[in-house]
Amino acid sequence: MNYFFESMKLRMVTWWQIPVICYCRPQIIHLDDEYCTLRIPLNWRTRNHVQSMYIGVFTVGADLTGGLLTLNSIRKRKRKVVLIFKDFHANFFKRAEQDVIFICRDGAAIDHAVQQAVDKGERINLPINITAMLSQDTEDDPVANFRLTLSMKDRTNA
């Protein structure tokens, strides 16, 4: 499936709401209920002084990958579930000197947590994992691993 139009829609929305995401030029590679894969190109916008990806761009990629999976789950339920990331932990293993692929495979857990937030009406916290890898690498050889705590609450009737 071609995600060109999804990527363009993402850029249009972020242009007005979160311009730094649009500035990084993310491209959705895959998005469904199970996992999300996203690419951020290494270019003059995303490179630091040693010609590798800037740490802030890694943060954008990890946030966006987990956020897209969550928004996908919320959209299915047609509810006003508000999400934020409560904390952010990162482990970097090597320099990223080319495009970086971000992947989150926690879609089932996220879907379950969104349903809990809707059913209980309480704040639900869920730690999710994101892996960053170079385009030719496998998940066995990551550039970085991230652990973010997703915090959600249903505000439909508030």
Buried (B, 14 or more C-beta within 10 A) or exposed (E): EEBEEBBEEBBEEBEEEBEEBBBBBBBBBEBEEBBBBBBBBBEEEBBEEEEBBBEEBBBBBBBBBBBBBBBBBBEEBEBEBBBEBEEEEBEBEEEBBBBBBBBBBBBEBBBBBBBBBBEEBEEBEBEBBBBBBBEEBEEEEBBBBBBBBBBBBBEEEE
